[in-house]
Amino acid sequence: MNVNAREQYFLILADIATVAAIGVHDSGYAFATADGEYIPGSLRDHWLASTGDAGLKKRVMAMASAGAASLQGMGEQELVAAAGRYGVTLSAAMAQRIAEYFDAKRNAVLTYNR
């Protein structure tokens, strides 16, 4: 999968938020530990592919969507802590890039709206 930086940021946040939501709605689900490198979006995609309950998918994805929006407002250290809490691999450098991207995006909107 070939994704740009912006898409990668969204996929990482989607994974963190999805794992958190799965913990609430499908606590018996266990994520397989991969031998290879973490691929952004893979945790979310794997769970969606392995879950047949449409109602459960709907509940988890609604909560994950809200969670991802909340993660967009977090700083570097908060993102690293959230990722670690839910077992998603996230380096401090990547967390910094994600936080800076969403901060710049918010500032651009605020500047535009003035």
C-alpha positions as a printed Julia matrix, in Angstrom:
114×3 Matrix{Float64}:
   0.0     0.0    0.0
   1.44    3.34  -1.03
   0.09    6.24   1.05
   1.2     9.81   1.49
   2.05   11.36   4.88
  -1.41   12.88   5.36
  -3.15    9.55   4.74
  -0.68    7.81   7.05
  -1.51   10.23   9.88
  -5.23    9.55   9.53
  -4.66    5.77   9.36
  -2.55    5.77  12.52
  -5.14    7.77  14.44
  -7.89    5.51  13.07
  -6.01    2.46  14.37
  -5.56    3.94  17.85
  -9.21    4.99  18.03
 -10.47    1.68  16.63
  -8.48   -0.39  19.1
  -9.84    1.77  21.93
 -13.42    1.34  20.68
 -12.97   -2.39  20.23
 -11.85   -2.58  23.84
 -15.22   -1.14  24.85
 -17.54   -3.03  22.49
 -15.66   -6.26  21.68
 -13.38   -6.79  24.66
 -12.87  -10.48  23.86
 -11.13   -9.67  20.58
  -7.37  -10.24  20.61
  -5.15   -8.54  18.05
  -2.64  -10.86  16.46
   0.91   -9.74  16.99
   2.63   -9.3   13.68
   6.21  -10.37  13.16
   6.79   -7.59  10.66
   6.59   -3.85  10.72
   3.38   -2.06  11.72
   1.39   -0.89   8.72
  -0.88    2.11   9.42
  -4.53    1.14   9.03
  -3.87   -2.59   9.33
  -5.38   -3.03  12.81
  -8.64   -1.39  11.78
  -8.78   -3.25   8.45
  -8.06   -6.64  10.05
 -10.76   -6.21  12.67
 -13.32   -5.09  10.08
 -12.48   -8.08   7.88
 -12.72  -10.57  10.75
 -15.95   -9.28  12.31
 -19.26  -10.31  10.8
 -21.62   -8.54  13.2
 -22.86   -5.45  11.33
 -24.29   -3.87  14.49
 -20.99   -4.29  16.32
 -19.09   -2.79  13.36
 -21.43    0.19  13.36
 -21.03    0.82  17.1
 -17.25    0.43  17.03
 -16.77    2.6   13.95
 -19.0     5.37  15.37
 -16.97    5.45  18.57
 -13.68    5.16  16.65
 -14.63    8.09  14.43
 -15.25   10.29  17.45
 -12.05    9.03  19.05
  -9.98    9.79  15.96
 -11.37   13.33  15.91
 -10.39   13.72  19.54
  -6.88   12.38  18.87
  -6.4    15.09  16.23
  -6.35   17.67  19.02
  -3.63   15.97  21.05
   0.02   16.87  21.32
   3.0    14.61  20.73
   3.29   13.17  24.23
  -0.45   12.55  24.51
  -0.45   10.7   21.18
   2.5     8.51  22.2
   0.75    7.71  25.5
  -2.56    6.88  23.79
  -0.85    4.68  21.21
   1.08    2.87  23.92
  -2.06    2.37  26.0
  -3.72    0.56  23.1
  -0.68   -1.27  21.74
  -0.21    0.73  18.56
   3.37    1.37  17.5
   4.05    5.11  17.36
   7.44    6.79  17.61
   7.87   10.19  19.2
   9.04   11.59  15.85
   5.92   10.36  14.05
   3.69   11.62  16.87
   5.33   15.03  16.55
   4.69   15.11  12.79
   1.05   14.09  13.33
   0.53   16.72  16.05
   2.16   19.42  13.92
   0.05   18.48  10.88
  -3.25   18.74  12.75
  -2.14   21.87  14.59
  -1.28   23.53  11.26
  -4.61   22.39   9.84
  -6.52   23.94  12.77
  -4.52   27.16  12.47
  -5.23   27.37   8.75
  -8.97   27.06   9.42
  -8.82   29.69  12.16
  -6.91   32.06   9.91
  -9.38   31.5    7.06
 -12.38   32.15   9.31
 -11.16   35.53  10.57
